[in-house]
Amino acid sequence: MSDPELLEPSIDPRKKAIGIRRVSARNQAATRTVMTVRDHELITDERGTDTGPTPLEMALSALLGCEGVIINRCAAAMGFKYSAVEMDAEGEVDQRGSRGVPGVRPYFNWVALRIRVHSDETPERFAKLTKNVEFRCPVMNLFRSAEVEVRAVWELVPEAD
């Protein structure tokens, strides 16, 4: 049975629409890695040399960026008007995992999001937006599929007069 709160797909669900994403990288025997994505250069590094965010910080950044895209797409589909979104993310990592301790996961135990949407829409429409964003967001669902507890706190912030 379909959920009446979920938006209709914005694409023909009977036709595959496969997309390939490509990234290349170079690491010169250090913690710093330089990635190229189309015409963009990204750098990750670890604290100590600190020439860029850590890879796990980039994963949180990807989550927030993806949320922003999916909020925009769902809002457009709903005719939901908003002026801005402010987002914060944090996640807990037990560093023993990435250092080889058996039984300790090398990725996030949990991730907490705070998402503040500036809008004068009703709480009911806001609830529908949040439900659809969480259903559609690829990065959020990737985290959840990895059994990372994702806690999202959504706030509807009235527009300033």
C-alpha positions as CSV (number, residue, x, y, z in Angstrom):
1,M,0.0,0.0,0.0
2,S,1.4,3.4,-0.9
3,D,1.8,6.2,1.6
4,P,-0.4,9.2,0.7
5,E,2.1,11.6,2.4
6,L,4.8,10.6,-0.1
7,L,5.1,12.7,-3.2
8,E,4.7,11.2,-6.6
9,P,8.1,10.3,-8.3
10,S,9.4,13.1,-10.4
11,I,10.6,10.6,-13.0
12,D,9.0,7.6,-14.8
13,P,9.4,4.8,-12.3
14,R,9.2,2.1,-15.0
15,K,12.4,3.4,-16.8
16,K,15.8,3.0,-15.3
17,A,17.7,6.2,-15.0
18,I,21.2,5.1,-14.1
19,G,23.8,7.8,-13.4
20,I,27.5,7.2,-12.9
21,R,29.5,9.5,-10.6
22,R,33.3,9.8,-11.1
23,V,36.0,11.1,-8.8
24,S,39.7,10.7,-9.2
25,A,42.3,11.2,-6.4
26,R,46.0,11.3,-5.7
27,N,47.7,10.6,-2.4
28,Q,51.4,11.1,-2.0
29,A,52.1,8.7,0.9
30,A,50.6,11.0,3.5
31,T,47.2,11.7,5.1
32,R,46.4,14.4,2.5
33,T,44.4,13.3,-0.6
34,V,43.5,15.6,-3.5
35,M,40.4,14.6,-5.4
36,T,39.1,15.9,-8.7
37,V,35.4,16.0,-9.3
38,R,34.6,17.3,-12.8
39,D,36.4,20.7,-12.7
40,H,36.5,20.9,-8.9
41,E,39.3,20.1,-6.6
42,L,38.7,18.7,-3.1
43,I,41.2,18.0,-0.4
44,T,40.9,15.8,2.7
45,D,43.5,15.5,5.4
46,E,43.7,14.6,9.0
47,R,44.3,16.8,12.0
48,G,48.0,17.4,12.6
49,T,48.7,18.4,9.0
50,D,45.2,19.8,8.7
51,T,45.2,21.1,5.0
52,G,41.5,20.1,4.6
53,P,38.6,18.4,6.3
54,T,38.9,14.8,7.3
55,P,37.2,12.2,5.1
56,L,34.5,11.7,7.8
57,E,33.9,15.5,8.0
58,M,33.5,15.3,4.2
59,A,30.9,12.5,4.7
60,L,29.0,14.8,7.0
61,S,29.3,17.6,4.5
62,A,28.0,15.4,1.7
63,L,25.0,14.6,3.9
64,L,24.2,18.2,4.5
65,G,24.7,19.1,0.8
66,C,22.4,16.2,-0.2
67,E,19.8,17.3,2.3
68,G,19.9,20.8,0.7
69,V,19.4,19.4,-2.8
70,I,16.5,17.1,-1.8
71,I,14.8,19.8,0.3
72,N,14.9,22.0,-2.8
73,R,13.5,19.3,-5.0
74,C,10.7,18.3,-2.6
75,A,9.8,21.9,-1.9
76,A,9.5,22.5,-5.7
77,A,7.3,19.5,-6.2
78,M,5.0,20.6,-3.3
79,G,5.0,24.3,-4.1
80,F,6.5,24.7,-0.6
81,K,7.9,28.2,-0.2
82,Y,11.0,28.8,1.9
83,S,13.8,31.3,1.9
84,A,16.7,29.4,3.5
85,V,17.8,26.3,5.3
86,E,20.5,26.2,8.0
87,M,21.9,22.8,8.8
88,D,24.4,21.4,11.3
89,A,25.7,17.8,11.6
90,E,27.9,16.0,14.0
91,G,28.7,12.3,14.4
92,E,30.4,10.1,16.9
93,V,33.3,7.9,15.8
94,D,35.3,5.5,17.9
95,Q,38.8,6.0,16.5
96,R,39.9,2.5,17.5
97,G,37.9,1.1,14.6
98,S,40.0,2.8,11.9
99,R,43.1,1.8,13.7
100,G,42.2,-1.9,13.5
101,V,40.6,-2.9,16.8
102,P,38.4,-5.9,16.0
103,G,34.7,-5.4,16.8
104,V,34.9,-1.6,16.7
105,R,33.2,-0.1,13.7
106,P,35.5,2.3,11.7
107,Y,32.7,4.7,10.8
108,F,30.0,6.7,12.6
109,N,28.1,5.2,15.6
110,W,25.5,7.9,15.2
111,V,24.9,11.2,13.3
112,A,22.8,14.1,14.6
113,L,21.3,16.7,12.3
114,R,19.7,20.0,13.1
115,I,17.8,21.4,10.1
116,R,16.1,24.8,10.3
117,V,13.9,25.7,7.4
118,H,12.8,29.3,7.1
119,S,9.2,29.3,5.9
120,D,5.7,30.5,6.7
121,E,4.2,27.2,5.5
122,T,1.9,25.2,7.9
123,P,3.3,22.6,10.3
124,E,1.4,19.9,8.4
125,R,3.1,20.8,5.1
126,F,6.4,21.1,6.8
127,A,5.9,17.5,8.2
128,K,5.1,16.3,4.7
129,L,8.3,18.0,3.4
130,T,10.5,16.4,6.1
131,K,9.0,13.0,5.5
132,N,9.7,13.1,1.8
133,V,13.2,14.5,2.2
134,E,14.2,11.7,4.6
135,F,12.6,9.1,2.2
136,R,14.5,10.5,-0.8
137,C,17.9,11.7,0.5
138,P,20.5,9.3,-1.0
139,V,23.2,10.1,1.6
140,M,20.9,9.9,4.6
141,N,19.7,6.5,3.4
142,L,23.3,5.4,2.8
143,F,24.1,6.1,6.4
144,R,21.0,4.4,7.6
145,S,21.7,1.3,5.4
146,A,25.1,1.1,7.2
147,E,23.1,1.0,10.5
148,V,24.3,4.4,11.6
149,E,21.7,5.9,13.9
150,V,20.6,9.2,12.2
151,R,18.8,11.6,14.4
152,A,17.3,14.5,12.5
153,V,15.7,17.4,14.4
154,W,13.7,19.6,12.0
155,E,12.7,23.1,12.9
156,L,10.2,25.4,11.1
157,V,11.5,28.9,11.5
158,P,8.9,31.7,10.7
159,E,10.0,34.2,8.1
160,A,11.0,37.6,9.5
161,D,8.5,40.3,8.9
